[in-house]
Amino acid sequence: MLKKETQIADDYSRTKVPEDKTVNGIRIASIIIGIGVTLPVFFVGSEVTQALGLEKAIWVFMGVCIVLSLLCSITAIIGNRSRLSTYMLLHFSFGKKGALLINLLVAITLLGWYAVTVEIFGQALTDAFSQLLNISLPVSVGIVLGSVLMTLTSIYGFRMIERFSAIAVPLMLLFVVYVLYVTTTQNSMGALCQIDGNGSMTTTQAISAVVGMVILTPVLMPDYSRFARTDKDSLISILGLTIGFPLVLLAGGIPSLITGEIDIMKIMIGLSLTVPALFILIFSTWTTNTANLYSTQLTLSTVFTKTKEAKLGILASIVGTLLALFGVAIHFIDFLNVSSIFIPPVSAIFIADFFFVKKQHYEVERFNELPVFDTSALISWVVACIVAYLGAFDYITFTSISFFDSFIIAFTLYLILKKIRN
């Protein structure tokens, strides 16, 4: 899985993907599913389900994933038709230096994901050692050990783990389906849906959290879909989000509702699934977080061009590990809510630019003629973020969902400003 992910993320980052390098949509969909089978996604599924109850949680999971799948289908088609990476697309809409600002934002978001994931990984590793080997391992040791393994894998041993992970997606899916089978056969769905949530978050907050968890996917989707053979293949690839993510969220949520636990390894221990959970969840999280660090490293290298990529990766790992040791996962839901404000305008702007401003014509040959900053894009992004932020804290009333607020404002304002300036 990650072999393809790395290939798609790196190859032809500044040029168009040749037709002979394209693949079918199912292969890309498998990458998207693999990204979803990781500890933080189970964690969000647990938090939301315990807060809202299963019935409302199902509606939130399905609703958010369907809406973001529609958005992904648009950005996937952009990637397929332009054959360009997100990195290049951002240059056409935000300008050459403006794109670096957005890249820095994406890098910070990826680093946040790395920190949260390595903390949850450390906790899961600690629980597994305690259950299987009766060894009491401090969580901090699990965090540092996990981070060191991920960093070394990212820098030195990535190819070895890529080959093994190529067969991991079917195993991950089987595990997710099995968890759902075990929990739903022991407890009827009707009875589970009658369990009330604890009210620790509102439906709006839950929607924002799930959006924040998935929102980088529409922005980064062109990195994958530019390798799709046709528009149809790029749309097929979206099934990884439409079907895969709700299954993973439910596989975290339903067992959590039954056991009353949020910690995924404690949930799996309660279901007598410690050993398969150890191999599937921890390995998948290891590989996915290695990819997070690798992507952070590559993204930062576009901003800090004079610093070696490996050095940036090590520095990012150190920062992420320190954040994990300070307990950043406590603020994970807040982090996702913030992401649902600042990330959606990015996709809104390059969608508007590609279809309505540039009319689907991005000429790489004229790259050097692009402006340093596209003021229309930057103003639209800033205004959209401010409006969505104020809306999230009820200072103003728009749609009450920050994702819709920031996306609609950015999309509309960008087109208006372009119309005025032209």
Secondary structure, DSSP 4 states (H G I P E B T S, - for coil): -HHHHHHHHHTTSSSPPPGGG-B-HHHHHHHHHHHHSSHHHHHHHHHHHHHHBHHHHHHHHHHHHHHHHHHHHHHHHHHHHH---HHHHHHHHH-TTHHHHHHHHHHHHHHHHHHHHHHHHHHHHHHHHHHHH-----HHHHHHHHHHHHHHIIIIIHHHHHHHHTTHHHHHHHHHHHHHHHHHHHS-HHHHHTSBP--SS-HHHHHHHHHHHHTHHHHHHHHHHTTBSSHHHHHHTTHIIIIIHHHHHHHHHHHHHHH---SHHHHHHHTT-HHHHIIIIIHHHHHHHHHHHHHHHHHHHHHSTTS-HHHHHHHHHHHHHHHHHTTGGGGHHHHHHHHHHHSHHHHHHHHHIIIIISTT---GGGGGGS-S--HHHHHHHHHHHHHHHHHHTTSS-SSS-HHHHHHHHHHHHHHHHHHHH-
